[in-house]
Amino acid sequence: MTHVLLIRLAAPLQSWGTISRFAARRDSHSRPTKSAVIGLCAAALGLPRDEDLGELAQTVFGVRADHPGTPVRDYHTVGAGRYPLRPRDLITDHRRAAAASTSLDAATGDRFGHHRLADWYGAPKKIASDPVSGVLVSGELARTALITERWYLADATFLVGLQHQDLALLEGVAKALERPRRLLWLGRKSCPPSGTLTAGIEGGDLEEAFRAKQLLPGPDGTADPARRPWAWFQVPASTRGATPVQDQPVSFDASRPEHTTRWEIRRRVTIAPNATGWDVIP
């Protein structure tokens, strides 16, 4: 018999990147990815990034979009500008110290913090040893602003299911999600989850579990019981109508993370008349 761990993912902002990694445009998928959810569970369990994910990655994944949310674009700038020099800027970079020597010699009083260099970025980047003196110097003194476009989902609520035959495995993950060993976030560090994550363990398969739970409350605290939300189910590659998704995690090793292909189908879910309701979620 299989069991399904249900996970509630809700927050003011979520972001589920699929194709961008440290790029100028940071995308967000319309729903949580399996890679992100398995990473969330691995973080809760305290697993090292280079550890074999084992049976956790072999769980069958599904997600029900109770409230799809609204896409939000964040125009984000990083760097550039001029900032007062710090004492360590002069100690670690002799070129910066030489350029600021005139201002330093003319300074009066015992205050430091108002010395500036035109078109020089205040915080040193690309630190390396100078080949002549051996001291640490910055390889990039002048910088222009890095402009990024970051996408989020606002006021979204999803019900995620992880299906597996090992009940003890799912119980361990459920316990860890409520007492995580590491910080958890919904896609990015700026998106912490709100309220309870674990929504119980149901017997059966993903579709049965999604039918047996009422819709999660939306941002206004209400849910239309008659609405039929979309859900995505992981299926074998031979399933008719299945589409490939490149979010099956193999390794979260920071030096070389690896993902492979899984397959999924999309269906409407009809909530059962006797579906279980929700307790108050703080």
Buried (B, 14 or more C-beta within 10 A) or exposed (E): EBBBBBBBBBBBBBBBBBEBEEEEEBBBBBBBBBBBBBBBBBBBBEBEEEBEBEEBBEBBBBBBBBBBBEEBEEEEEEEEEEEEBBEEBBEBBBEBBEBBEEEEEEEEEEEEEEBEBEEBBBEBEEEEEBEEEEEBBBEEBEBEEEEBBBBBBEBBBBBBBBBBEBBEBBBBBBEBBEEBEEEBBBBBEEBEBBEBBBBBBBEBBBBBBBBBBBBBBBBEEEBEEEEEBBBBBBBEEEEEEBEEBEBBBEBBEEEEBEBEEBBBBEBEBBBEEEBEEBEEBE
